[in-house]
Amino acid sequence: MGTIQLLAAAQHRVVAIDLPGFGKSQGPGQIAPKRTSLFLDDIIADFQLDRPVIVSPSMSGRFAIPYLKEHGDRLRGIVTVAPVGTEVYSAQEYQSIQTPALIVYGEKDHGLGTSSTKKLQNLPNGQVVELANARHPAYLDDPDRFHKLLYNFLRQIEARGV
């Protein structure tokens, strides 16, 4: 898909991880829900990341959404693509989070895309973008548009000095 290469070419430091139970990760496949935020906190500390932007598609929301809620002030931003785990928090809880957010979903994703967007649209610094004719993994259906959105979001954050 080329996302890592695109961001690296734009002089961004990119760290991509396989979350426990996904990809080529080893060790226990499941982390208790209360530990997912701590897991990301450890990764951020281990890689010495200073206020990173997290890109969170689908199942990674199980980690990113609790981290956003508990430690949003430690992030420069978050990019979600129909993440799981959004139902845990209320609209009021999302409204208290000031982290800039790009909320992406596919037009044809009538399940998780719709439900997660309804929750995340309550983020006061969030911008919601629907990718036309895209399914749940919307970034795969229109990678060029997704890349442009991601690139522009990162530029906006930099311009604001976030």
C-alpha positions in Angstrom: 0.0 0.0 0.0 3.0 2.3 0.6 1.8 4.3 3.6 5.1 3.8 5.5 7.2 4.7 2.5 5.1 7.8 1.8 5.4 9.1 5.4 9.1 8.3 5.6 9.7 10.2 2.3 7.9 13.1 3.9 10.5 13.0 6.8 8.2 11.5 9.4 9.5 8.9 11.7 7.3 5.8 11.3 7.0 3.0 13.8 4.7 0.1 12.8 4.0 -2.6 15.2 2.1 -5.9 15.1 -0.2 -5.8 18.1 -0.5 -8.8 20.3 -2.6 -11.5 18.5 -2.2 -9.9 15.1 0.3 -10.0 12.3 3.6 -11.7 13.2 3.4 -10.9 16.9 4.7 -13.5 19.4 3.8 -14.2 22.9 0.3 -14.1 24.4 -2.3 -13.2 21.9 -4.6 -11.3 24.2 -4.0 -8.5 26.6 -6.6 -7.6 29.2 -8.7 -4.6 28.2 -7.4 -2.6 31.1 -3.8 -3.2 29.9 -4.1 -2.2 26.3 -3.4 1.5 27.1 -0.4 0.5 29.2 0.9 -1.6 26.3 0.8 1.4 24.0 2.4 3.6 26.6 5.2 1.1 26.9 5.7 1.1 23.1 5.8 4.8 23.0 8.3 5.0 25.8 10.5 2.1 24.4 10.7 3.9 21.0 11.2 7.3 22.7 8.3 8.8 20.7 7.5 12.4 21.6 3.7 12.9 21.2 3.2 10.6 18.2 0.3 10.5 15.8 -1.4 7.1 16.0 -3.0 5.6 13.0 -5.6 3.1 14.1 -7.6 0.9 11.7 -10.2 -1.5 12.8 -9.0 -4.0 15.5 -6.2 -1.7 16.7 -8.9 0.5 18.1 -8.9 -1.9 21.1 -5.6 -0.3 22.0 -5.7 3.2 20.5 -9.2 4.3 21.7 -8.4 3.6 25.4 -5.1 5.3 25.0 -6.7 8.3 23.4 -9.2 8.5 26.3 -6.6 8.1 29.0 -3.6 9.9 27.5 -4.8 12.0 24.6 -2.6 14.8 25.8 0.4 12.7 25.0 -0.6 12.5 21.4 -0.2 15.0 18.6 -3.1 13.4 16.8 -4.9 10.2 16.0 -6.2 8.9 12.6 -8.9 6.2 12.9 -10.4 4.0 10.2 -13.5 2.4 11.6 -11.9 1.3 14.9 -13.4 -1.1 17.4 -13.7 -0.1 21.0 -15.5 3.2 20.5 -18.7 2.0 22.2 -17.1 2.0 25.6 -17.1 5.8 26.0 -20.0 8.3 26.0 -20.4 11.3 23.8 -19.6 13.5 26.8 -16.3 11.6 27.4 -15.3 12.1 23.8 -16.1 15.8 24.0 -13.6 16.2 26.7 -10.7 14.9 24.5 -8.8 17.7 22.8 -6.5 15.6 20.6 -6.8 16.4 16.9 -8.4 13.5 15.0 -8.9 12.4 11.5 -11.9 10.0 11.4 -12.1 8.0 8.2 -14.7 5.4 7.2 -16.0 3.8 4.1 -19.3 4.6 2.5 -20.2 0.9 2.3 -19.1 0.1 5.9 -22.6 0.1 7.4 -21.4 -1.7 10.5 -18.4 -0.6 12.4 -17.7 2.3 10.2 -21.1 3.9 10.9 -21.1 3.0 14.7 -17.6 4.2 15.4 -18.0 7.4 13.4 -21.2 8.2 15.4 -19.1 8.1 18.6 -15.9 9.7 17.3 -17.7 12.6 15.7 -18.0 13.9 19.2 -14.3 14.7 19.4 -14.2 18.5 19.3 -11.0 18.6 17.2 -12.1 15.8 14.9 -12.7 15.9 11.2 -14.8 13.1 9.7 -14.2 11.9 6.1 -16.2 9.3 4.2 -14.4 7.5 1.4 -16.8 7.0 -1.5 -17.5 3.4 -2.5 -15.1 2.1 0.2 -15.8 -0.8 2.5 -14.6 -1.4 6.0 -10.9 -1.3 5.2 -11.5 2.0 3.4 -7.8 2.8 3.1 -7.4 -0.3 0.9 -10.2 0.7 -1.4 -8.8 4.2 -2.1 -5.2 4.3 -0.9 -4.4 7.5 -2.9 -7.2 9.4 -1.2 -6.3 8.0 2.2 -2.7 9.0 1.7 -3.7 12.5 0.8 -5.9 12.8 3.8 -3.2 11.5 6.1 -0.5 13.7 4.6 -2.7 16.8 4.9 -3.8 16.0 8.4 -0.1 15.7 9.5 0.6 19.1 7.8 -2.3 20.7 9.6 -1.0 19.5 12.9 2.5 20.8 12.2 1.1 24.1 11.0 -0.8 24.5 14.3 2.3 23.6 16.3 0.5 20.8 18.0 
